[in-house]
């Protein structure tokens, strides 16, 4: 009997019940995928069995490179001594990046994204399951290599790679060709790892020195504090410097904290941040609260549809629990339908996330998904029982007998719910607008992004660098190509190399420890990227400078570091960079120009002082090509023709500069996209709540509307009467949301050194959007009530 009536009632009001199902399904989809994303972010590097004991070692020194804190350790040869000195260190492993961008096999070059030379005890620290090979012996010999499964497939196909030779060709970073023998194949590192090497290899000869990411495996129950607090004593024991004169500080960061709590220079890969976690967690909570409160609100609004059935059942002797059983059955139908719809939504949502962000959130997460669905369903069923929890049978019978409005005391409850919901909805709209505005500001401030017609050949091999001049000359013969240049750091990279210098009239003795960031480039760099000159002129069109005629351009930050406020006063000064690289001399010359600061890297970081100088066949690691707007396809074809002509052995790979900066700001872009989706979902669900409440109010004021129409009220007056309360509630929500959103977004913007403003129009637009959506929603039901025949209204029971 109850089931039949539930099905009949669901069929009788298909639109309203579909809204219930759709709202719960959308909310469940959002909550599940937010939860899985947060689980993924919070689980970085936890798959290592000793993750709680693995720490990354770094140092900082106020006198070393401007007190820059690097994720890599510049003196990795010190790590074995450190392990011998501190008994708390069980194992260590160092990862030195393989540079040059390519490897050689069977006379063919292959791109590498990420690879390391490492210590032979790599598998004593990290867990990387081997498909072929024994972890105890696979790296014990010099020049032994373990390749990832995907890299092995890329180079060898289905052929067994063990015993094959892969070489690092000679070039800018390596004097000689170095051969490595493949000894094993490992599974690709999981997505939630802070590094993903194509291969790892032991050094062919000699000891590891220089820059490397360094990791320590501490003994069980040992902590990092003892090592960091006694590091100066270690340095004193291995040098002639007294402890009290040592300024270097050691830092140990647990490997599981790197992804969300590290923003050092030269990170292996871009990291996330906790702000993103907080934002998404709050969004999921808001989505849950809004969906449940609206489902409850809609149920309260529709409770009158079942009033006669409930009353007659009670009169005929039905159990006092009949009403409870009815709403339980109805909720089970609604919640079950929403779960089925969630399963259908999950397929395209998962596909989009996997294709755009490279994250498989469903793999291995069946149990968490089931747990979330069960908990959500229980909350949904509980929310569906609101009419029972709010009213009792006696008041229901009384209201029916005396023709009093059904559930009259629920308006004040629903009013509070609507204010609560729209407060969060407005805050979410503000957050989306500000994050989008800041992200757009960041992208527009980035080097070469505004025109979106520049591509970069990143980290080209030294053999390719040697032919840059002929490559440039040949490319410029094509009508599709506008300009060609080259630079040491790629767009979005970090120019961290610093040289000492000599400047005319500058007290070198007083500032003997001072350094300036350096940026070798082609002479056309400033013109290709449209840098703004504050004074002086661009380089002359020749990359080769003679001693005494060298040309330098500095940015504003460098000008201020050199104690100049007026760019005109520093242009023409004699200047020279002192190269720390043995055998390389940079010609003495003059400062030829001063350019306005620009953002090579992330705008979260302050623009560093930079000196630009021309180079010929050295340090020009990244080629950049600008093509004429509207000629993209033709230009790419021309580039490939020239590349194949001069570099047939090297893969033709390039990236648009705009895409490279999207990687730099992927966290902010992800925030904006996800929040946009969740905001739309929240507003949609809020609108359902308003629809339910407007239905409830229309029911309660049916006779009043009929009397007003009989007395001459027109449709617009009735609409105004019904909608003004909703308008007041949205205004109250706006007043509450504005200061809260302002504070939250102001704190978020503190992550950036350079930021947009919190303009008043953002808050006004958010309020107007919320108000407009709310009025459109309630006006539909209000209009139906306003145009209803007054005779029918007066006969309403």
LUMGU-988093 format. One record per residue (C-alpha): residue in one letter; z, x, y. Coordinates in pm, whole numbers, plus 50000, padded with zeros to 5 digits. Example, Ala and Ser with C-alpha at 12.3 -4.5 7.8 and 13.67 -1.06 7.14 Angstrom:
A507805123049550/S507145136749894/
//
This chain:
X500005000050000/X501035027050251/X498145049650152/X495655020850194/X496995012950539/X496975049750642/X493315052650539/X492495019850718/X494225031551035/X492455065151024/X489095047750991/X489965023151268/X490475050951522/X488085078551408/X487655096051743/X491365099951817/X492125111151461/X489205135451467/X490685150051786/X494005154851605/X492315172451313/X490085193551535/X492955204151759/X495145215151469/X492235232551293/X491245252151605/X494855261951671/X495365272751309/X492155293551320/X493255310851637/X496795317151513/X495645330851176/X493165355451324/X495525366351602/X498235372251342/X495895392251118/X494675412751413/X498245420351520/X499145429351162/X496205453351155/X497145469451487/X500805473351392/X499985488251052/X498035518751170/X498595548750942/X501335531350746/X499225534150429/X500295570750394/X503175571250144/X505095595650365/X504095579950696/X507705578550821/X507935616650775/X504565626750928/X504685637751293/X502005650751528/X503025682151713/X502085686652081/X503405706852373/X503555703952752/X504105730453017/X504075725553395/X502185758453429/X499595751053158/X496415733653281/X498165713553548/X500895701053314/X498285682153113/X499565668152785/X496935671852513/X496925654852174/X495635688052035/X497685719952021/X495915749352184/X497615776051971/X497355762051620/X497835796951473/X501495792751568/X502045763451329/X502635784151009/X505265804451197/X506855772051313/X507015759450954/X508665791750841/X511215790751124/X512335754551076/X513555745150731/X513125708350824/X509335712350792/X508125707050433/X504375709250496/X501895711650781/X498185705450822/X495875712951112/X492635694851194/X490175715251400/X487145694751509/X483755704751371/X481565707351679/X477865708051740/X477115672051643/X475025679751330/X475145695350986/X472285709450780/X471365701450421/X468105709350245/X466455719250575/X467285685650735/X469815678551009/X472295649550990/X474485635151264/X478235636351218/X480585613151401/X483835630851319/X484705659951089/X487425686251060/X488185720450931/X491645717850781/X494315735450580/X494055735350201/X497195713850171/X495585684050347/X496425661350053/X500045672050058/X500405654250392/X497765626750405/X496695600850150/X492925598750107/X492065586849754/X489475608349580/X486585592649391/X485555626849262/X487855657049242/X491515665849198/X493615664449515/X495705694249398/X492755718149365/X489795703249554/X490485723249874/X492135754349730/X489085777049779/X487695787650119/X484625768450241/X485475738550017/X484365704650144/X485305668850061/X482885642650194/X483555605850257/X481895580150033/X479635567150312/X478645602050428/X477805612050070/X475595581250041/X473925589550372/X472985625150270/X472735624749891/X472015588449806/X472885582549440/X472765619449357/X476035636849258/X477105656549569/X479515680149393/X478195715649403/X475775708149687/X475825729650000/X476205715550351/X475945739550643/X477085740551002/X474165756551185/X474685784551435/X474845774451799/X477025772552105/X480255769051905/X479405789751598/X477855824251597/X476545822151243/X475455796050995/X478415785750778/X477935771750428/X480385748050261/X480345736749898/X481065700349827/X483965698649581/X484875661949602/X484215627149739/X486935606149902/X487075569749993/X486315561950356/X489495562050559/X490735526550621/X490055509750952/X493735511851047/X493705549851052/X493705569251379/X490965592251246/X487905586651023/X486245619350916/X482805621750758/X484145652350581/X487015677250574/X486605713950484/X488665745550457/X487655775150672/X485035797950522/X486845829050639/X489705839750861/X492755820350974/X492725788851182/X493285795951549/X492725777851877/X492725740551942/X493635717151657/X495445684451597/X498595695851419/X500755674951185/X504125682751029/X505595666850718/X509335667550773/X511855669750491/X513485637150375/X516205625850617/X515125652350872/X514425641051227/X512205654951502/X514995660551756/X516265693151610/X512805709051617/X511975697851971/X515375708352109/X515205743051948/X511515749952009/X512285772952304/X514475793952073/X511555796751832/X509285808552114/X511855833952229/X512215847251874/X508455852451854/X507905867152201/X509555888852465/X510365859252690/X514055849452728/X514965813952635/X515995804452988/X512545813753121/X510585792852872/X509225760853027/X507175748752730/X508465717052567/X507625705152216/X506885668752131/X506815652451789/X505305617851758/X505395598251436/X501935591651301/X502505553851298/X503145554451675/X499955572351771/X497615542351786/X499745520352013/X501975545352193/X499815575452275/X497475580752567/X497245618452575/X494205639152662/X491745646152381/X492925619552140/X490935620051817/X489775584351876/X490455558452147/X493815541652088/X495105506752147/X498215498152346/X501275476152319/X500235455252619/X497395441352412/X499845432952133/X502195414552370/X499365395352536/X497905383352207/X501305375252055/X502175353852358/X498745337252339/X499345328351973/X502795314252052/X501395293552339/X498615280952113/X501175270551850/X503455252952100/X500585234952271/X498955223651946/X502195210151798/X503405193352113/X500025177052166/X499795164951809/X503235149451853/X502245134852189/X499085119552047/X501045104751757/X503475088952001/X500585074452198/X499005059451886/X502235046951729/X501665012351871/X498595007951650/X500855005751347/X503694985551506/X502794951651358/X502334966251011/X505734982951029/X507474951951159/X505954928550901/X506884952350620/X510464952650742/X510544914350765/X509164911150413/X511924933350277/X510314967350265/X512574997550247/X513895011650573/X512145043750475/X508705027450474/X507995038050830/X508995073950751/X506785074150440/X503865060450642/X504015088150902/X504535114650632/X501425102050451/X499405100750773/X500495135950868/X499605149050522/X496085134750562/X495675149250911/X497125183450829/X495155186250503/X491935177950685/X492735203850952/X493315230650684/X489945222550527/X488295224750869/X490115257750932/X488585271850612/X485135262150737/X485785277351081/X487105309750927/X483755319850780/X481805323351110/X484855336051301/X485455363651046/X481765372651053/X481735375651433/X484875397451438/X483545419951162/X480125424251324/X481345430051680/X484565449451622/X484065464351276/X487335449851147/X487625430950818/X490745410550883/X490635389750564/X490425417550306/X493735421550127/X495395394850344/X495245364150121/X499035360950092/X499705363550471/X496995337450535/X498495313550278/X501965319150426/X500745311650781/X498875280450664/X501965267250480/X504265273250777/X501765257851018/X501325227650789/X505075221950769/X505335223051148/X502345199451170/X503965174050936/X507225176551131/X505345170851459/X503645140751305/X507035124651248/X507855122851618/X507515084751641/X510165081651366/X512425107651521/X512155091851866/X512595055551776/X514465034451524/X513455002551357/X515684980751568/X514174992051898/X510684988451754/X511374952451643/X513034944751975/X510174958352179/X507674938151975/X509704905651998/X510404908452369/X506904921352460/X508404952452615/X506344984352630/X506305002952301/X508145036352303/X508945032352671/X511335061652680/X508685086052555/X506905088952889/X509485112153036/X509375133452721/X505575135052733/X505665142553104/X507765173453030/X505405183352749/X502335180452973/X503955200953250/X505005227052995/X501525228652841/X499605230653166/X501975256953302/X500895279453017/X497255268453041/X497075277353411/X498805310653343/X496235318053070/X493345309453304/X494805333153564/X495165360453301/X491555356353187/X490235357353544/X492235388153640/X491545407653318/X487835399253351/X487845409253717/X489605442253642/X487265449753351/X484225442753568/X485725464853839/X486225492553584/X482685489653451/X481135488653799/X483215518953900/X482025538653597/X479395565453627/X475855552053602/X476725517253470/X475635495053759/X471915501653712/X472205500153330/X469035520653288/X470525553853173/X470735565952814/X472645595852683/X471825619952400/X475385629352321/X476585663252193/X473135677852123/X473015709951923/X472765743652099/X469175748151973/X468265715952152/X470135726752466/X468005758152487/X464905736752536/X466345713152796/X464015725053074/X460835718952874/X462235686052742/X462905675053099/X459525686553229/X457665668652950/X459615636152989/X459005634153363/X455255632553295/X455705596953167/X455585567853413/X458525550553244/X460945579153314/X462705580653649/X464985610953615/X466385635353358/X469575655753375/X472265671553158/X476015676353175/X478875692052984/X480925660352933/X479405627252830/X479935596153043/X483355582352955/X484565616552839/X487315638352977/X486535669153189/X489685688453105/X488505724653119/X490025743053415/X489105776853568/X490795798553825/X488815804154146/X488415823054471/X487875805354804/X487245820155145/X490435818155355/X492535805155063/X495785823454981/X495125833254620/X498425851754574/X500505821954680/X498485798954454/X497755822854168/X498475796753901/X496245770154056/X493185758553859/X490285735153923/X488505713053670/X484955724653599/X481835704353530/X478655723853444/X475535702653495/X471835702353569/X470825703253936/X469615666953920/X472995653453804/X474115641054148/X470815624154226/X470455607353885/X473905591653912/X473555584254287/X476705602954387/X477735597454749/X477835629054960/X480615629755220/X479235662255359/X476665688555271/X473665685255042/X472715684754677/X471865715154462/X468535732254511/X466045724854234/X466725754754012/X469385758853747/X469415796853767/X471635811154045/X471815847754140/X475025865954229/X475915857754589/X473735826754600/X475625804254363/X475915767454455/X478975745654407/X479685709054476/X483245695654471/X484685660554464/X487245645954705/X490145652954470/X489225690154461/X488855690854840/X492385676954881/X493795701254625/X492295729454832/X494235716155137/X491235702655329/X491085668155484/X487665670655652/X484745677055413/X482685692355694/X485215720655723/X484975731955359/X481195729955320/X479695764755353/X482875783055248/X482405811955005/X483545802354658/X483515815054301/X484805802653967/X486385828853742/X485145822953387/X487775827753115/X484995831852858/X484305868252786/X480745878752872/X480015848553092/X479975853053469/X479535824853715/X477725836654031/X479615838654359/X478225815554624/X479165787254860/X480425751654847/X477245732754922/X478565697254928/X481465673254883/X480935640754688/X483005609354685/X485295606454382/X483725588554088/X485105577553753/X483805598353466/X486655586953242/X489005557053227/X490255542753557/X493735542353404/X493765579453485/X493685595553826/X490385612253918/X490785649353848/X489665676754090/X486225688353975/X483805715954067/X480175710053973/X477935739953919/X474455745353777/X473865761453443/X470815772853253/X470805768752872/X474585768552851/X477205741052847/X474565713852893/X475775694752590/X474765659252685/X471275649552800/X470955618753024/X467715600653098/X467175573153356/X464175550553306/X462535526553551/X464085491653538/X462125467453324/X460515495153116/X463205499852852/X461055496252540/X458285518152676/X460785544352794/X462545545952455/X459175550552287/X458285578652528/X461645595752471/X461165594252096/X457675609052128/X458935638652331/X462025643152113/X459945643851796/X457575668851954/X460275693952051/X463085686551806/X461465672651488/X464325684451262/X467045666651463/X467755629151443/X466715608551745/X469975591751843/X470955579052186/X473315554252350/X473155534652673/X475755546752922/X476985511052970/X477675508452597/X479575541352604/X481865528152878/X482345495652686/X483875517452416/X486185533152677/X487335498552789/X487095481352452/X490795471552462/X490425453852797/X487115437852693/X488725425752370/X491675411752566/X489355392852800/X487215378552519/X490085368052296/X492075353252583/X488985334052697/X488655318552353/X492345310552327/X492425296452678/X489545272952596/X491345262452279/X494595256852469/X492915236352740/X491075215752479/X494315208552295/X496105200952624/X493355176052703/X494045158652374/X497675155152475/X496665139952806/X494335116352625/X497215104852405/X499525100752702/X496915081852906/X496425058752610/X500175052752593/X500455045552965/X497415022752957/X499095002852680/X502335000052872/X500664989453199/X498034966053055/X499554934453204/X500214951753535/X496554961853553/X495484925953478/X497734911853753/X496484937454008/X492844929253927/X493504891953960/X495024899254302/X491874917654414/X492354954054315/X489064972154249/X488274998253981/X488845028254213/X492285015554312/X493255010753947/X491965045853865/X494005060454151/X497135042254036/X496775054753678/X495795090553764/X498155099454049/X501055106853815/X498925130653611/X497895147853931/X501535152754031/X502375167853691/X499525192953713/X500665202854063/X504185208653930/X502725229853647/X500695249753901/X503785256454115/X505675269453810/X502735289353667/X501665307653984/X504675330754039/X505025336753665/X501365346253626/X501455367553940/X504385387853810/X502925391853461/X499455402453578/X500865425653843/X502765443453564/X499575444853355/X497615460353641/X500205488053663/X498465503253359/X495605513053590/X495605539253864/X492635521654026/X492745483854021/X491415452154171/X493505429454393/X495415398054293/X493355375454520/X494695341354618/X491465324354510/X492115333654146/X495265312554140/X493625284554338/X490635284254103/X492915283353798/X494785253453943/X491575235154037/X490065241153692/X493175227753520/X493335198153756/X489645190053716/X489775191453337/X492915170053331/X491465143253563/X488205141853367/X490205136853049/X492505109153168/X489845091953379/X487965082553062/X490865061852929/X491875050153277/X488365037353343/X488375017453019/X491635001153124/X490414995053481/X487204977053382/X488854955953112/X488644918153160/X491904907853338/X492164877053112/X492334899752806/X494844922052984/X497154892853059/X496974880852698/X497844916152570/X500744918052328/
//
